[in-house]
Amino acid sequence: MLDESQITRDTLLRGRVKLLQPRAGYRSSLDPVLLAGFVAPPFGRFLDIGCGTGVLSFLLLARDEVATGVGVEIQPRLAELAEIGRVENGFESRWTAIVGDVRKPAVSEGGAFDLVATNPPFRPLGSGVLPPDTEKAVAHHEVTLTLADWLVVAARALRPAGRVATIYPFDRWQELRAGLAERGLWVARFRLVLPRAAGTPGRVLVEARLGQAEAREEPPLVVHDDSGYTPEVRAMLGEDA
C-alpha cells in the first residue's frame, strides 16, 4: 500500500470521479478526458488497455451507469492506485483492475467486449528521449506495448459488433488507420484535436468497428482559446455543470 505522502487525490466531473495519482512519476494527461468525451454511450462491457490509475475507465463508468469493464495495467503501482480508486468511486461491482500483460489471451478475454478503449503508449522507441523515470517511459513509449501489439489485442477482444476507441498522435494517424484495417477494423468516425483553432492537429480521436465502414470526419476539437480551455473541453471536464 502506498503511503499517502506519495500520492495526490484529484477529482473530475465536479467531484463525481475520484482519481489517485503518484505525486512523482506517471500522471494522467488530458487525453483520456478527450477520449471519454468522444466515444458515445452505451459502452456495454469494455476493456481499457493500459488503464493506468483508472481515469479513462472511471469517466466511462460515470457517463454510462450500466456499463461494466476491465482495466489492464502492467505497472503494479498504477494498478494499485486504480484498485483503490475503484473502491473510492463505488465501482466495485462494475469494474475490475488486472495487473498483467494485456497481450496474454488469458488477461484480455478474447471476444468478450463491446468496446475496447485505450490511451496507449504512442512514441516508438528511438523517437525522442526516453524519460529516466521508468513509469513515465512505459506509459508514453512503446517499451512493453507497440501499436501492432495493442491492435492485435483489440481485434481479438471484441465481440462481432464491437468497436475500438482511441486517441493517438496525428503524425501516426495513417499508420494507425492502416494497422486497424489489417486487422479487420475499419474507421467509422474520427475527429482531429487542435491545440488552438489556428493550429495544426496534435491528436486524432478514432472509433473503428469490425467489418468495413464508411469513415465520417467530425468537426475538429479545439482544446484552448484565449480564456483557457474551450467550452467543449470544459464540458468534458465537468467544469460547466
C-alpha positions as CSV (number, residue, x, y, z in Angstrom):
1,M,0.0,0.0,0.0
2,L,1.4,3.4,-1.0
3,D,1.9,6.0,1.7
4,E,-0.5,8.9,1.4
5,S,2.5,11.3,1.1
6,Q,3.3,9.6,-2.2
7,I,0.0,10.2,-3.9
8,T,-2.4,13.1,-4.8
9,R,-6.2,12.9,-4.7
10,D,-7.8,14.6,-7.7
11,T,-11.3,14.9,-9.0
12,L,-13.1,15.2,-12.3
13,L,-16.7,15.9,-13.3
14,R,-17.1,18.2,-10.3
15,G,-16.2,15.5,-7.8
16,R,-18.1,12.7,-9.4
17,V,-14.9,10.9,-10.3
18,K,-12.1,10.5,-7.8
19,L,-8.5,9.8,-9.1
20,L,-5.4,8.8,-7.1
21,Q,-2.1,9.5,-8.8
22,P,1.5,9.3,-7.9
23,R,2.9,12.6,-6.7
24,A,6.1,11.8,-8.6
25,G,6.1,9.6,-11.7
26,Y,3.4,9.0,-14.3
27,R,0.4,11.3,-14.1
28,S,-2.6,11.4,-16.4
29,S,-2.8,14.0,-19.2
30,L,-5.9,15.5,-20.8
31,D,-6.0,12.7,-23.4
32,P,-8.3,10.2,-21.6
33,V,-10.7,13.0,-20.8
34,L,-11.0,13.9,-24.5
35,L,-11.4,10.2,-25.4
36,A,-14.1,9.6,-22.9
37,G,-15.9,12.7,-24.2
38,F,-15.6,11.4,-27.8
39,V,-16.8,7.8,-27.6
40,A,-20.6,7.6,-27.4
41,P,-22.5,5.5,-24.8
42,P,-23.8,2.9,-24.3
43,F,-20.5,1.2,-23.6
44,G,-21.7,-2.2,-22.6
45,R,-18.8,-4.3,-21.3
46,F,-15.5,-2.5,-22.1
47,L,-11.8,-3.3,-21.9
48,D,-9.3,-0.4,-21.1
49,I,-5.9,-1.3,-22.4
50,G,-3.2,0.2,-20.2
51,C,-5.6,1.7,-17.7
52,G,-3.0,3.5,-15.6
53,T,-4.7,4.8,-12.5
54,G,-8.1,4.3,-14.0
55,V,-9.1,7.7,-15.3
56,L,-10.5,6.6,-18.7
57,S,-12.4,3.7,-17.2
58,F,-13.8,5.8,-14.3
59,L,-15.0,8.5,-16.8
60,L,-16.7,5.9,-18.9
61,L,-18.4,4.3,-15.9
62,A,-19.6,7.8,-14.8
63,R,-21.1,8.5,-18.2
64,D,-22.9,5.2,-18.5
65,E,-24.4,4.0,-15.3
66,V,-25.0,0.4,-16.6
67,A,-21.6,-0.1,-18.2
68,T,-19.1,-2.5,-16.8
69,G,-15.5,-3.0,-17.6
70,V,-12.0,-4.4,-17.1
71,G,-8.8,-2.4,-16.9
72,V,-5.4,-4.0,-17.6
73,E,-2.2,-2.3,-16.4
74,I,1.3,-3.7,-16.5
75,Q,2.7,-1.4,-13.9
76,P,1.9,-2.6,-10.4
77,R,1.9,0.8,-8.6
78,L,-0.5,2.4,-11.1
79,A,-2.8,-0.7,-11.0
80,E,-2.8,-0.5,-7.2
81,L,-4.0,3.1,-7.4
82,A,-6.6,2.1,-9.9
83,E,-7.9,-0.5,-7.5
84,I,-8.1,2.0,-4.6
85,G,-9.9,4.4,-7.0
86,R,-12.3,1.6,-7.9
87,V,-13.4,1.3,-4.3
88,E,-13.5,5.0,-3.6
89,N,-15.6,5.7,-6.6
90,G,-18.1,2.9,-5.7
91,F,-17.3,0.9,-8.8
92,E,-16.6,-2.4,-7.1
93,S,-19.4,-4.3,-8.8
94,R,-18.8,-2.7,-12.2
95,W,-15.1,-2.7,-12.9
96,T,-12.1,-4.9,-12.3
97,A,-8.4,-3.9,-12.4
98,I,-6.0,-6.5,-13.5
99,V,-2.2,-6.3,-13.1
100,G,-0.7,-8.0,-16.1
101,D,0.4,-8.1,-19.7
102,V,-2.7,-7.4,-21.9
103,R,-1.0,-9.3,-24.8
104,K,-1.7,-12.6,-22.9
105,P,-5.0,-14.0,-24.1
106,A,-6.0,-15.1,-20.6
107,V,-5.8,-11.5,-19.5
108,S,-7.8,-9.8,-22.2
109,E,-10.6,-12.4,-22.7
110,G,-11.0,-12.9,-26.4
111,G,-14.4,-12.0,-27.9
112,A,-15.8,-10.7,-24.6
113,F,-16.1,-6.9,-25.0
114,D,-18.4,-4.5,-26.7
115,L,-15.8,-1.7,-26.6
116,V,-12.1,-1.6,-26.4
117,A,-10.9,1.9,-25.2
118,T,-7.3,2.9,-24.9
119,N,-5.0,5.8,-24.4
120,P,-1.9,3.7,-25.3
121,P,1.8,4.3,-25.4
122,F,2.4,6.2,-28.6
123,R,6.0,7.1,-29.0
124,P,8.1,4.5,-30.9
125,L,11.4,3.5,-29.3
126,G,14.1,5.6,-30.9
127,S,11.9,8.7,-31.3
128,G,12.5,11.4,-28.8
129,V,14.3,11.0,-25.4
130,L,13.2,8.1,-23.2
131,P,12.3,9.5,-19.8
132,P,14.6,8.3,-17.0
133,D,11.5,7.6,-14.9
134,T,10.6,4.0,-15.9
135,E,6.9,4.6,-15.1
136,K,6.7,7.5,-17.5
137,A,8.7,5.7,-20.1
138,V,6.4,2.7,-20.2
139,A,3.3,4.8,-20.2
140,H,4.4,7.0,-23.1
141,H,6.8,5.0,-25.2
142,E,6.4,1.6,-26.8
143,V,8.6,-0.2,-24.3
144,T,6.2,-3.0,-23.5
145,L,3.3,-2.4,-25.9
146,T,3.6,-1.3,-29.5
147,L,0.9,-0.2,-31.9
148,A,0.8,-3.6,-33.5
149,D,0.6,-5.3,-30.1
150,W,-2.5,-3.4,-28.9
151,L,-4.3,-3.6,-32.2
152,V,-4.0,-7.4,-32.1
153,V,-5.4,-7.4,-28.6
154,A,-8.2,-5.1,-29.5
155,A,-9.3,-7.1,-32.5
156,R,-9.2,-10.4,-30.5
157,A,-11.1,-8.9,-27.6
158,L,-14.1,-7.6,-29.5
159,R,-17.5,-9.1,-29.9
160,P,-18.7,-9.2,-33.5
161,A,-20.5,-5.9,-33.3
162,G,-17.8,-4.3,-31.1
163,R,-15.8,-1.1,-31.6
164,V,-12.4,0.3,-30.7
165,A,-11.9,3.9,-29.5
166,T,-8.5,5.5,-29.1
167,I,-6.7,8.9,-29.0
168,Y,-3.4,8.9,-30.9
169,P,-0.8,11.3,-32.3
170,F,-1.9,12.9,-35.5
171,D,1.6,12.3,-37.1
172,R,0.9,8.5,-36.8
173,W,-2.7,8.7,-38.0
174,Q,-2.1,6.9,-41.3
175,E,-0.1,4.2,-39.6
176,L,-2.9,3.7,-37.1
177,R,-5.5,3.6,-39.9
178,A,-3.5,1.0,-41.9
179,G,-2.9,-1.1,-38.8
180,L,-6.6,-1.1,-38.0
181,A,-7.6,-2.2,-41.5
182,E,-5.0,-5.0,-41.5
183,R,-6.9,-6.5,-38.5
184,G,-10.4,-6.1,-40.0
185,L,-11.1,-2.9,-38.1
186,W,-12.4,0.0,-40.2
187,V,-12.6,3.6,-39.1
188,A,-16.2,4.6,-38.6
189,R,-15.6,8.1,-37.3
190,F,-12.7,10.3,-36.4
191,R,-12.0,13.8,-35.1
192,L,-8.8,15.9,-35.2
193,V,-7.7,17.5,-32.0
194,L,-6.2,21.0,-32.4
195,P,-4.3,22.8,-29.5
196,R,-5.8,26.1,-30.9
197,A,-8.2,26.9,-33.6
198,A,-5.4,28.2,-35.9
199,G,-3.0,25.4,-35.1
200,T,-2.2,22.0,-36.6
201,P,-3.6,18.8,-35.2
202,G,-1.8,17.2,-32.4
203,R,-4.0,14.2,-31.8
204,V,-6.8,12.3,-33.6
205,L,-9.8,10.7,-31.9
206,V,-10.8,7.5,-33.6
207,E,-13.6,5.0,-33.4
208,A,-13.3,1.8,-35.5
209,R,-15.5,-1.2,-35.9
210,L,-15.2,-4.8,-37.1
211,G,-16.2,-5.0,-40.7
212,Q,-15.9,-2.4,-43.3
213,A,-17.4,1.0,-42.6
214,E,-17.5,4.5,-44.1
215,A,-15.3,6.9,-42.2
216,R,-17.1,10.0,-41.0
217,E,-14.9,13.0,-40.2
218,E,-16.4,15.1,-37.4
219,P,-15.6,18.8,-36.8
220,P,-12.2,19.4,-35.1
221,L,-12.0,19.6,-31.3
222,V,-10.2,22.7,-30.3
223,V,-8.6,22.5,-26.8
224,H,-7.6,26.0,-25.9
225,D,-8.9,29.5,-26.6
226,D,-7.8,32.9,-25.1
227,S,-9.5,32.2,-21.8
228,G,-8.0,28.7,-21.3
229,Y,-9.8,25.5,-22.2
230,T,-12.6,25.9,-24.7
231,P,-16.3,25.5,-23.6
232,E,-16.4,22.0,-25.2
233,V,-13.3,20.8,-23.3
234,R,-14.6,22.4,-20.0
235,A,-17.8,20.4,-20.5
236,M,-15.8,17.2,-20.9
237,L,-14.1,18.0,-17.6
238,G,-17.4,18.7,-16.0
239,E,-16.5,22.3,-15.3
240,D,-19.6,23.8,-16.9
241,A,-22.0,21.9,-14.7
